[in-house]
Amino acid sequence: MIRINENYLKLQASYLFSDIAKRVQAFQAGNPETEVIKLGIGDVTMPLPDACIAAFHSAVDEMADQKTFRGYGPEQGFDFLREKIAENDFKSRGADINADEIFVSDGAKCDTGNFQEIFATDAVVAIPDPVYPVYLDTNVMAGRTGEHNDGRFQGMVYLDSTRENNFIPELPSVPVDLIYLCFPNNPTGASVTKEELARWVDYAKKENALILFDAAYESFIRDESLPKSIYEIEGAREVAIEFRSFSKTAGFTGTRCAYTVVPKNCRAFDASGNPVMLHELWSRRHTTKFNGVSYPVQRAAEAVYSEQGSAEIKGLSDYYLINAALILEKMSAAGFECSGGKNSPYIWIWGNMDSWKFFDLLMQKAGVVVTPGAGFGKCGEGYIRISAFNSFENVQKAMERIAQALK
């Protein structure tokens, strides 16, 4: 008799964004005349930068010529991309990261979900609340939690992120082994200072813990005093893994390219307390279960670091930040308490009502799709998240509709 992994049965009915998609589909079916504006899921709408498109086309042409055709590439990524990443994203900011410590993949969602596989099933995990659902759900699947009760899983350590602490959670009050952090934060839009991030690095070193740091939205940081990488913090190489993505940086949500940084001196421990270097373990897992990102996509990603590409991707994030500023301005003017919208493409809005009710109100009355905060955790109840990923014209229209619906 083939048996299932019963940890999957603990999961809530569906993934948050799948649930939203079903509700939107039902609304559109019943209201075909309504133009729905989607400011919910964080999917970009602007086309790829010209520099990336040119590199993409050139690489496809190479694949059409027997002299330049390429078959399997290195699972960890081609050196031409890894070297550009190391130099431009880390060394240029004083972070000591080398090309061979970078693993190219097809998405930060995959990597943040998969990295937990190399840790013991009895590891104590801490996650912020609210939080990106993948961090939680993959640990539920792995069997690190008990049952779901009153909005939370038993055995998981939740780090409350509230307006009282400016959505920067306090250090755990109990010992933990694995800590998920995301800044600029999804969903709250909060940013972390170097001093605040250093507290987490110091904690991880003291407690022999590990930080999984999701920096998928670093390209939206405009305040140069804020860290873009956890490796800007002294000592972070030993206690932190960092995840990055080209999805929001360069519009690669449909093209798929990201990377994970695993420093060679980053450690965990075996059952006897002996240090084990995670670089070797992740390399083994990555090369066993992943076959690499396609050559044309990696050439397109490399173009991000050209002079033209750098200017174009900044233009993309600037565009979405203009949208974010408009959403923040209009929702604040309407009397709502808001977080984010600066150094972040997300605006976190206190609705003072059930978050799914707020979601339904805006969809039914304004034809605007947002994300209910309750889908990100217990501390998200009462909030909605509005994404800046759409055209400026649609964001303007959405804000006008919302204002009218809330009168």
C-alpha positions, 0 to 999 in steps of 0.5 A, a space after each residue: 500500500 502506497 502511503 502519502 506524506 500526511 504532513 500535506 494534509 495539514 496544509 490549508 485548503 489552497 495556496 493564497 494566490 490560487 484562492 484569489 485567482 478562483 475568486 477573481 475568475 468567478 467575479 469576472 464570469 458573473 460580471 463580464 462587463 467589468 474591467 478588473 484591475 489586478 493589484 494583488 499578485 506581485 507580477 510585473 507588467 512592463 516588458 523586458 529591458 531592451 538590453 535583455 531582449 537583445 542578449 536573449 535574441 543573440 543567444 537564441 541565434 547561437 543555439 541555431 548554429 552548430 558552431 555555437 550551439 550549447 547543450 547541458 550547462 553547469 547546474 550552478 550557472 554559467 561563470 559569465 553570469 555568476 561573475 557579474 552577479 558577484 562583482 555588481 551585486 556584492 563586491 561593489 557594496 563591500 560584501 565579500 561574495 565570490 562567483 563560486 558561492 552563487 547558484 543560479 536557479 529558475 526562481 527565488 520561490 523555488 529556492 526559499 522553499 527548497 533550502 529547508 530540505 537540507 536541515 533536520 526535521 526537528 529543527 525549530 523554525 521561526 517565521 515573521 507573521 505576516 509572511 510570504 506563504 511559501 516559507 511556512 507551507 514548505 516547512 509544514 510539508 516537511 513535518 516540522 509543525 503540528 496541527 493548525 489551530 486558531 490561525 497558526 501551526 503548533 511547533 512553529 515560532 511566529 515573530 509578530 510584525 505589527 504597527 507597534 514594532 514598525 513591522 520589524 519583528 523582535 528577536 525570538 523569545 525562545 531558542 530557534 534554529 532556522 530564521 526566515 527574514 525578508 526585506 524589503 518585506 513582502 507583504 508589509 513593505 517594511 525596510 530594515 536598517 543595518 543596525 536592526 539587521 546586525 541584531 539578527 546576525 549577532 543572534 544567529 551567531 550566539 545561538 548557532 542558528 541560521 538565517 534565510 534572507 529573502 532579498 527579492 525586492 532589494 532593487 527598490 531600495 532608494 535609501 542608500 543607508 539601508 542594506 541591500 544584502 545581509 552580507 553588508 553586515 559583518 559576520 553574516 557569511 557564517 550565519 546567512 543564506 541570501 536569495 535574489 531574483 531577476 523577476 522584479 528587478 528586470 521583469 523576469 517573472 515569465 522568463 525565470 531566473 534567480 540565484 541563491 548565495 551560499 558562502 563557503 564558510 556558512 555552517 550548520 551542525 551535525 547531531 554531535 555538534 560538529 560544524 558542517 559547511 552548507 555550501 557543499 550540501 546545497 551544491 549536492 542538492 542543487 546538482 542532483 535535483 536541478 538541471 540548470 537555467 537555459 543558456 539564452 535566459 542566463 545571457 539575458 540576465 547577464 545583460 542586466 549588468 551592462 551599462 544599458 541594462 543597469 539604466 533600464 532596470 532602474 527605470 523599471 523599478 522607478 516606474 513601479 515606485 511612482 505607482 507605489 507612491 501614488 497608491 500610498 498618497 491616495 490611500 493615506 488621503 482616504 484616511 487609511 494607515 499605511 506601511 511600505 510604498 517607499 523602498 518597496 513596491 507594496 503598500 500594507 493598509 490597515 482596513 479595520 475590518 475583516 481582510 477578506 471582506 475588504 478584499 471582496 468590497 474592493 473587487 465587487 464595488 471597484 473591480 480592483 483586486 488586492 491581496 487580503 492580509 489574513 492570507 499572510 498570517 494571523 497578524 495580517 488580519 484586518 490588512 490588505 496588500 496593494 501591489 504597484 505592479 501594473 501600468 500607471 494608468 491602471 493604478 490611477 484608475 484603480 485609485 479613482 474607483 477605490 475612492 468612489 467605492 469607499 465614499 
